[in-house]
Amino acid sequence: MNTFQKYKKSIVTASSVITAIFAIMGGLWAFENHYATNKKVNTEIKRVEFEVAGAIQNQSIKSSYRFLQFQYDKLTQDMMNIKRELRRDPTNQDLREEYQDVKLERQKVKRKMESLMEKIQ
């Protein structure tokens, strides 16, 4: 064997070893990055729990708001009915008191609805 073939063989062997080392290191790096670390998993779990809790809370607020809106509409309807009765009998004191009570209750419900809207936004 001449000198050139010896160098050629040693260069090929060295480059094969270097390639094999890089291939093994790349495989280990890819394998390591494929699996999440415990810290990453815990962070992701906390983020998802926070989002789910927020979604549940928003859903609860929206449900409460719909219920209050139903109450508000019912009280408005009651007020209109009482007004109608008052037009028929303007001297009835019981109807006037009932009208004031319904009006106050309606205002309370309206304030509750507004406070829920502030929480949603």
Secondary structure by P-SEA (a helix, b strand, c coil): ccaaaaaaaaaaaaaaaaaaaaaaaaaaaaaaaacccaaaaaaaaaaaaaaaaaaaaaaaaaaaaaaaaaaaaaaaaaaaaaaaaaaaccccaaaaaaaaaaaaaaaaaaaaaaaaaaaac
